[in-house]
Structure formats: C-alpha cells, structure tokens
Amino acid sequence: MFVPAVLAIAAVTFGGWLLAAGPAVSDADLRAAFTAAVAVLVIACPCALGLATPVGLLTGTGRGAQLGILIKGPQVLEDTRTVDTILLDKTGTVTTGHLAVDGTTAFGTVTPADVLRLAGAVEDASEHPIARAVAAAARSAERGPDHSGATTATGAGAGVLPAVVNFRSAPGGGVQGTVEGRLITAGRTGWLQANGIVPDTAQLEAFSRAEGSGATAVWLAVDGEPAGIISLRDTVKPGSAAAISRLRGLGLRPILLTGDNAAVAAQVAAAVGIAPEDVFAGVPPEGKVEAVRKLQAAGATVAMAGDGVNDAAALAKADLGIAMGSGTDVAIEAADLTVMGNDLGQVAQAIELSRRTLATIKTNLFWAFFYNAVGIPVAALGMLNPMIAGAAMAASSVLVVANSLRLRSFGK
C-alpha cells in the first residue's frame, strides 16, 4: 500500500510541475519536475516503517531473555498495557513454597509418629508442595533428627517410607492410597467429606485451632476414620513486599489467591501489603478459574501469576498469564509470559519491560510516519535535493534502530 501510494505521489508531482510550467515546457522545467519526482521517491522510507516493529520487538525480547523473561509473542506486549488487576497464587509465588511440618496431632490409638509416617507414605506419590513437605518430613523422621533437630521439606531421601498402592489424588483436595494394608486418606476437609469421612466436633475444633494459628492444616484418616492432623508453615519470599509495591506503581491491583485457609492468607497478605478485601482464601483449582471469570465479568483486565499444575487453567483463562520458571511445565505452557526465576520482582520487571518495548515500537512508528508525512510534501514542492533526501532516508532507518537498541539498557 505504501509503495503504490508513493509512486502515485511521484507521478502526480512530475505532472504537477509540468502543468505549472505552462504550454511551453523548457528543459529547465523538465529537470525541475524530474528532480522533484525523484526526491519524492528517495525521501519516502518504507524501511523505517518496516523496521519499527520487528527491531523493537527483537531488542525487547532479547533483553528479556538476558533477564530471564520469556515473551511468547507481540500480542503479549499489548496485553501488559491493558491489564489492571493481577491475581497472585500464594504458594511458590508470594511465598517460598518450601513448607515445613510445624506439628502433628493424633486421635485415638494412633501415635503422632504414625500420623506422619502414614501421611508421608501416601503423600510421597504426589507432586504438590504440601505433599512434598509431608513426605520429606516423614523420611527425615524415619531416619531420625538431623544435626539441627529440624524436620523440614529439605530432607528428601533421608529415610525409607512404606509403599503405597491404588494411589489417587484430586487437585487441591488430597490424596488416597493403601499403605500396609490400610486405606489412608490425606487432605483438606472437603476431600475427607467427599470420601464419606466426617470428623467429630472435637476433631473439627482441633483442626480450626491449627488453622487459626496461621498454619496450613491437613487431615489424615485411616480406614475411613480421622486419625490426625498435620500442620505446616510457609515463609514469605524476601522480595515479595517490594514486588507488590512495584505492581501497584504500575497501576495494578494485586489480589492474593490461595487454597489455604483464611488465617494463613490474611497473615501472608498483611506481610506483603495486600488489602484484606483483596484476599481470596480456600479457593480450589477450579475456583481459581472462576475467580478470573468473575473479575473479568466485573470489567477488570486480569493477569494471573502462578507456578503449579493447579494454576494452569487460571493462567490460560486470564488475559495475561505469567508463569514462574520454577513451576511446572503445564503452568509454563499455559502462560503468555514466563519468568525463569522464582522472585516475584521478576513479574513486575516483565510487565515493565513489555510496556517499555511496546512504547518503543509505538515511538518508532510515530516518527516513521511523521518523517514521511513531512518529507514527502517538502520533496514534492521541490525544496529538497535528491542527495539530501537519500541521506535523510538512511538516517530515518538508523534512528529507528538506534531508538530500539535503547532497550538493551533496560534493568541496568
């Protein structure tokens, strides 16, 4: 479209100069008309227009790769400009996701050691952060206390746990399997109820006390009867509060989304500066998708940051999905942006870089159009020598590239 239009303008310029010369066209008039037409052809610069977007995108995505930020396509840049709300999964995104077993409560004749061992055996077949923490603590307990006396999620491989058969799990619910001939069920209250297991009042009160202290609590049931409770705690990542402040500075409303109980969610939200009304607690995986839908229905343009299998559907549903690189392949595949680290600050940096890249591309396009809008009429009026026009055309392309290359200094 651009080239035919320029050719037409050049032809009109040539004809206009000849008409202006009158019936008797001299050699000088012919040279002037030819010079003006050539100047129009030379000053017109499709190169600057053609380079404006790809060079900006290439430089921005290249700088992102250096910073551990992967941008999947140009549409992502526009999405980062329009988002106004960001949903943050708690475990592994705002917090470290390295849970530690904080305590064990046993009911009836089952001992606390049995609760941890049986729960660890069935949880060992799951990849959920809570399951990994319980299994690691159980293995560590089988071996005995380490030098520090702590039982944490980092003690993987310390001891041997009983084998589990007929294992099954529900995302965000719990796990079940047969260990040493007994049916073991571990997970949230809803998972127990779904399997026909109903704790009594005293057991429910014990569970409420565990959650009320700010811990994440999971049930253990043996052969259909509640046998104990395991409490776990997570820690907030050191940079999460600063990252959320940066997100606010970008005009985003941060919302904490978690399957954990309200007490845990409130503690984490307070630690990182998220308002109490922006905390969605006790949300199952399918509930995360519903939370995205509700916000979108209310007129929000939603970004979602998460790292687990449970977050994949919400990442895909959000207007902008951001996966933490420390998470699962499913989450990364469903996201539009991937940050290769596990620091929430990289999420803010990814949005900043995407917006900066989009602004650079728009600046390139503006000046490329402005250059042609001014240069072509000046050339058509005969006020521009073709040699100068050629230099100006080359300079416009160089300026577009130089402006794009400024993105290489982003984040330094």
Buried (B, 14 or more C-beta within 10 A) or exposed (E): EEEEEBBEBBEEBBEBBBEEBEEEBEEEBBEBBBBBBBBBBBBBBBBBBBBBBEBBBBBBBEBBEEBBBBBEEBEBBEBBBEBBBBBBBBBBBBBBBBBBBBBBBBBEEBEBEBBBBBBBBBBBBBEBBBBBBBBBBBBBBBEEEEEEEEBBBBBBEBBEBBEBEEBEBBBBBBBBBBBEEEBBBBBBBBBBEBBEBBBEEEBEEBBEBBBEBBBBBBBBBBEEBBBBBBBBBBEBBEBBBBBBBBBBEBEBBBBBBBBBBBBBBBBBBEBBBBEEEBBBBBBBBEBBBBBBBEBBEEEBBBBBBBBBBBBBBBBBBBBBBBBBBBBBEBBBEBBBBBBBBBBBBBBBBBBBBBBBBBBBBBBBBEBBEEBBEEBBBBBBBBEBBBEBBBEBBBBBBEBBBEBBBEBEEBBE
